[in-house]
């Protein structure tokens, strides 16, 4: 039997301060803004889903997402009918907000328990790793500086890894194949699990493996039209950002990775604690193994509505309550 639709939905806008400016293409973020859909249930707590485009990475702006979700909610008919057959121009962040809410409404998901996370080292972070041997892997942002600087950074971090720890590199499409080959020859390949999006947009990856000998992973490439050839030699993982991809398409990619026999990694796009907790639930729901790319909440100065449940080290953060959100409307 199909779950009964919410008796009303409310739309809110939020802003969460960051502990320090977050470098993005062309600017720096000092706060994370987004929209919240409140799915209201009679005699029960509301369910929440988030719509948070990431400036510099999302094609749609927050105002464009707001306009789209208003148009969808303004449709006539039952709520389930309004969310079916969305326009092809619907932003993936809007799709995520609707799909994440519907999933929570219609299915019983596991609780938001802790999951293994890959420890994120940003461009501006110190390169001395903590003595705690718990992280199974570290993710180092590269590609912004000169190639020689990146090589030094990689060697410095790799030399500190304990037995059984891996290093993931994220280059955000910074290099051509010749530059990537130079870097790969200068570092300890045995400590590198994969390099995420190493080549510039539009590059041909068919020559990657024979030139580098290090696995690569796709992230942005997965959000560009048709799914690329998952049998490309050297493909080592799919890094999937549900907020920027849409939840239903993310589920498809997870299952495609499983059939291909490569890791699927859920990766955050600096969403609030509400979405990070949902991702932790999905890791268990979809039976995804290995460290996930969910180590983004440390830059937040506040949590949204409630403490983050899946990352106990951040439980003590101050809370932004519902009274401080901007109310944008109600639909029945």
ChimeraX attribute file (.defattr): number of C-alpha atoms within 10 A of each C-alpha:
attribute: neighborCount
match mode: 1-to-1
recipient: residues
	/A:1	4
	/A:2	6
	/A:3	9
	/A:4	11
	/A:5	17
	/A:6	20
	/A:7	13
	/A:8	14
	/A:9	20
	/A:10	18
	/A:11	22
	/A:12	18
	/A:13	19
	/A:14	20
	/A:15	17
	/A:16	19
	/A:17	17
	/A:18	17
	/A:19	13
	/A:20	13
	/A:21	13
	/A:22	17
	/A:23	14
	/A:24	12
	/A:25	8
	/A:26	7
	/A:27	11
	/A:28	13
	/A:29	15
	/A:30	15
	/A:31	17
	/A:32	19
	/A:33	19
	/A:34	22
	/A:35	27
	/A:36	21
	/A:37	22
	/A:38	20
	/A:39	22
	/A:40	18
	/A:41	16
	/A:42	9
	/A:43	6
	/A:44	7
	/A:45	10
	/A:46	15
	/A:47	17
	/A:48	22
	/A:49	23
	/A:50	26
	/A:51	29
	/A:52	30
	/A:53	28
	/A:54	22
	/A:55	18
	/A:56	14
	/A:57	13
	/A:58	17
	/A:59	14
	/A:60	20
	/A:61	18
	/A:62	21
	/A:63	12
	/A:64	15
	/A:65	22
	/A:66	19
	/A:67	11
	/A:68	18
	/A:69	23
	/A:70	15
	/A:71	11
	/A:72	18
	/A:73	19
	/A:74	13
	/A:75	13
	/A:76	10
	/A:77	10
	/A:78	12
	/A:79	20
	/A:80	11
	/A:81	11
	/A:82	15
	/A:83	17
	/A:84	10
	/A:85	7
	/A:86	13
	/A:87	10
	/A:88	7
	/A:89	7
	/A:90	15
	/A:91	23
	/A:92	27
	/A:93	29
	/A:94	29
	/A:95	25
	/A:96	24
	/A:97	23
	/A:98	22
	/A:99	18
	/A:100	25
	/A:101	18
	/A:102	19
	/A:103	14
	/A:104	15
	/A:105	19
	/A:106	13
	/A:107	10
	/A:108	9
	/A:109	15
	/A:110	13
	/A:111	15
	/A:112	20
	/A:113	15
	/A:114	15
	/A:115	20
	/A:116	18
	/A:117	24
	/A:118	24
	/A:119	22
	/A:120	19
	/A:121	21
	/A:122	16
	/A:123	16
	/A:124	9
	/A:125	10
	/A:126	8
	/A:127	15
	/A:128	10
	/A:129	15
	/A:130	9
	/A:131	8
	/A:132	6
	/A:133	13
	/A:134	12
	/A:135	16
	/A:136	18
	/A:137	25
	/A:138	25
	/A:139	24
	/A:140	24
	/A:141	22
	/A:142	25
	/A:143	18
	/A:144	14
	/A:145	11
	/A:146	9
	/A:147	17
	/A:148	12
	/A:149	13
	/A:150	19
	/A:151	18
	/A:152	13
	/A:153	16
	/A:154	24
	/A:155	15
	/A:156	14
	/A:157	18
	/A:158	21
	/A:159	10
	/A:160	14
	/A:161	17
	/A:162	14
	/A:163	9
	/A:164	10
	/A:165	17
	/A:166	20
	/A:167	23
	/A:168	23
	/A:169	24
	/A:170	21
	/A:171	20
	/A:172	20
	/A:173	20
	/A:174	18
	/A:175	20
	/A:176	14
	/A:177	18
	/A:178	13
	/A:179	13
	/A:180	19
	/A:181	18
	/A:182	15
	/A:183	18
	/A:184	18
	/A:185	14
	/A:186	13
	/A:187	16
	/A:188	14
	/A:189	16
	/A:190	11
	/A:191	21
	/A:192	22
	/A:193	21
	/A:194	23
	/A:195	27
	/A:196	26
	/A:197	21
	/A:198	26
	/A:199	22
	/A:200	14
	/A:201	14
	/A:202	8
	/A:203	14
	/A:204	12
	/A:205	16
	/A:206	14
	/A:207	13
	/A:208	23
	/A:209	16
	/A:210	11
	/A:211	15
	/A:212	19
	/A:213	14
	/A:214	22
	/A:215	18
	/A:216	27
	/A:217	25
	/A:218	21
	/A:219	20
	/A:220	19
	/A:221	17
	/A:222	18
	/A:223	18
	/A:224	10
	/A:225	7
	/A:226	8
	/A:227	11
	/A:228	12
	/A:229	10
	/A:230	18
	/A:231	9
	/A:232	15
	/A:233	15
	/A:234	20
	/A:235	23
	/A:236	22
	/A:237	23
	/A:238	26
	/A:239	26
	/A:240	27
	/A:241	22
	/A:242	23
	/A:243	27
	/A:244	27
	/A:245	24
	/A:246	22
	/A:247	22
	/A:248	15
	/A:249	17
	/A:250	22
	/A:251	16
	/A:252	11
	/A:253	19
	/A:254	22
	/A:255	15
	/A:256	16
	/A:257	19
	/A:258	14
	/A:259	10
	/A:260	12
	/A:261	12
	/A:262	16
	/A:263	20
	/A:264	25
	/A:265	25
	/A:266	22
	/A:267	23
	/A:268	22
	/A:269	20
	/A:270	21
	/A:271	22
	/A:272	26
	/A:273	23
	/A:274	21
	/A:275	23
	/A:276	24
	/A:277	22
	/A:278	21
	/A:279	24
	/A:280	25
	/A:281	20
	/A:282	18
	/A:283	23
	/A:284	17
	/A:285	13
	/A:286	12
	/A:287	10
	/A:288	19
	/A:289	13
	/A:290	16
	/A:291	20
	/A:292	24
	/A:293	22
	/A:294	25
	/A:295	21
	/A:296	21
	/A:297	20
	/A:298	15
	/A:299	15
	/A:300	21
	/A:301	17
	/A:302	23
	/A:303	22
	/A:304	20
	/A:305	18
	/A:306	16
	/A:307	20
	/A:308	23
	/A:309	19
	/A:310	21
	/A:311	21
	/A:312	11
	/A:313	10
	/A:314	18
	/A:315	14
	/A:316	11
	/A:317	16
	/A:318	14
	/A:319	16
	/A:320	19
	/A:321	11
	/A:322	13
	/A:323	8
	/A:324	12
	/A:325	17
	/A:326	14
	/A:327	15
	/A:328	13
	/A:329	11
	/A:330	13
	/A:331	14
	/A:332	15
